[in-house]
Amino acid sequence: MYSPEGLVARHIDTNKRELYFVPSVYYNLPKQLVFQYDGIRFCKKEGRSFILRMEEAYPKTVTYMDQKITIRSVRYQDGSLRLSMDVPDPDILEIQGLNIEGSKETGYSMATLDEYTKGGYTIECYIEIDKREEYEVTLGYPGYLLKEPGQIEIELR
């Protein structure tokens, strides 16, 4: 079975990730392998959860790691919670998903990125979940970027 060449990330559970390199079957083993990075992202557990209440007025702003996230609208329609929010520029704070307590799936059912506005972008999210008055939302694998480019040579055996 052919796998495209590259670095693949896989979630083992909610707290761990595994990275592995999948070589292409069309090329010889390289003589050197270098892992390059543009920076390091870090996050904290505190403050990355918030409560969405259906009766509240929107837009509403929440703060995570000193960055503003604006929840533009929240509504329940056709068995899904529909959430629109403006998030910061991913070069500052990247949000890779949303986890909503009680959802049938973890993360986005569907997400589209609008054009960049004010250094950020808009996420449109449709998550299958039962209708409630409030939802606990957790930002999935957010990361604040420290721009420190570098590279590490990986020993080949």
Wavefront OBJ file of the C-alpha trace (Angstrom):
o trace
v 0.000 0.000 0.000
v 1.412 3.402 -0.964
v 1.592 6.166 1.617
v 2.598 9.671 0.579
v 5.980 10.839 1.820
v 5.919 13.066 4.873
v 5.490 13.504 8.563
v 2.241 12.117 9.947
v 0.657 12.979 13.303
v -1.735 10.600 15.012
v -3.709 11.087 18.232
v -3.172 8.187 20.611
v -5.554 9.582 23.211
v -6.652 13.053 24.319
v -3.283 13.842 25.913
v -0.753 12.216 23.557
v 0.283 12.469 19.928
v 2.579 10.259 17.937
v 4.683 11.507 15.017
v 6.186 9.209 12.450
v 7.803 9.591 9.027
v 6.334 7.700 6.092
v 8.942 7.231 3.328
v 7.876 7.054 -0.291
v 8.271 3.697 -2.001
v 9.517 5.513 -5.103
v 12.761 6.885 -3.659
v 15.943 5.425 -2.202
v 16.660 5.797 1.500
v 17.976 9.343 2.049
v 21.517 9.905 3.315
v 20.371 12.621 5.682
v 17.054 13.454 7.338
v 16.494 16.869 8.931
v 13.470 17.981 10.945
v 13.014 21.742 10.458
v 10.645 23.904 12.454
v 9.573 27.557 12.399
v 8.873 27.771 16.101
v 7.323 26.060 19.080
v 3.677 26.266 20.121
v 2.625 25.928 23.725
v -0.696 26.114 25.516
v -2.162 25.765 28.972
v -5.206 23.879 30.149
v -6.538 26.711 32.302
v -8.753 29.112 30.415
v -9.189 27.100 27.238
v -12.721 26.037 28.241
v -15.738 28.292 28.326
v -19.523 27.982 28.601
v -21.818 28.843 25.678
v -25.291 29.815 26.819
v -27.966 29.880 24.152
v -29.863 32.798 25.736
v -26.826 35.113 25.876
v -26.393 37.983 23.452
v -23.750 37.557 20.770
v -21.144 38.606 19.695
v -19.268 37.774 22.892
v -15.518 37.799 23.534
v -13.543 35.200 25.470
v -9.819 35.400 26.199
v -7.298 32.585 25.983
v -3.582 33.183 26.633
v -4.095 36.957 26.307
v -5.707 36.579 22.860
v -9.295 37.609 22.105
v -11.644 35.097 20.502
v -14.964 36.574 19.391
v -17.974 34.289 19.269
v -20.038 35.894 16.510
v -23.127 33.702 16.661
v -24.476 30.513 18.225
v -27.636 28.725 17.156
v -29.110 25.238 17.148
v -30.449 23.980 13.834
v -31.166 20.557 12.297
v -29.540 18.570 15.127
v -26.357 20.656 15.098
v -24.867 23.434 17.158
v -23.786 26.109 14.683
v -20.997 28.282 15.936
v -19.253 31.161 14.167
v -16.182 32.699 15.769
v -13.300 35.009 14.920
v -9.937 33.696 16.053
v -6.500 35.347 16.064
v -3.915 35.027 13.345
v -2.617 31.414 13.413
v 0.906 32.849 13.484
v -0.001 33.970 17.027
v -2.573 31.505 18.400
v -3.623 28.513 16.334
v -6.808 26.644 17.250
v -6.940 23.185 15.732
v -10.441 22.208 16.789
v -13.269 22.470 19.261
v -14.436 19.828 21.697
v -17.945 20.222 23.039
v -18.993 18.129 26.010
v -21.696 15.696 24.942
v -21.097 15.978 21.196
v -21.433 12.881 19.074
v -18.059 13.640 17.489
v -14.940 15.340 18.778
v -13.737 18.349 16.839
v -15.300 19.924 13.793
v -18.012 18.303 11.781
v -17.197 20.929 9.191
v -14.992 24.013 9.291
v -14.363 26.631 6.656
v -11.871 29.447 6.852
v -12.992 32.801 5.516
v -10.541 35.334 4.225
v -8.179 36.834 6.792
v -9.639 39.794 8.652
v -7.710 41.980 11.063
v -4.881 39.423 11.250
v -7.260 36.556 12.036
v -9.970 34.478 10.393
v -13.489 33.191 10.938
v -14.353 29.582 11.753
v -17.798 28.256 10.860
v -18.503 25.109 12.842
v -21.390 22.583 12.680
v -21.271 20.011 15.461
v -23.878 17.261 15.910
v -25.133 17.404 19.489
v -28.373 17.278 21.461
v -30.105 20.599 22.067
v -29.316 22.169 25.466
v -29.405 25.556 27.152
v -25.636 25.620 27.604
v -22.534 23.846 26.303
v -19.020 23.526 27.678
v -16.555 24.219 24.864
v -12.857 23.342 25.017
v -10.371 24.605 22.449
v -8.745 21.557 20.871
v -4.952 21.647 20.806
v -4.510 25.415 20.733
v -1.000 26.760 20.584
v 0.706 30.090 21.181
v 3.647 30.498 18.804
v 7.197 31.266 19.860
v 9.013 31.995 16.602
v 12.354 30.265 17.089
v 13.263 28.520 13.829
v 15.697 25.655 13.956
v 16.456 22.189 12.744
v 17.434 18.836 14.178
v 19.294 16.171 12.216
v 17.718 12.768 12.670
v 20.059 9.811 12.773
v 19.303 7.191 10.138
v 19.879 3.542 11.018
l 1 2 3 4 5 6 7 8 9 10 11 12 13 14 15 16 17 18 19 20 21 22 23 24 25 26 27 28 29 30 31 32 33 34 35 36 37 38 39 40 41 42 43 44 45 46 47 48 49 50 51 52 53 54 55 56 57 58 59 60 61 62 63 64 65 66 67 68 69 70 71 72 73 74 75 76 77 78 79 80 81 82 83 84 85 86 87 88 89 90 91 92 93 94 95 96 97 98 99 100 101 102 103 104 105 106 107 108 109 110 111 112 113 114 115 116 117 118 119 120 121 122 123 124 125 126 127 128 129 130 131 132 133 134 135 136 137 138 139 140 141 142 143 144 145 146 147 148 149 150 151 152 153 154 155 156 157
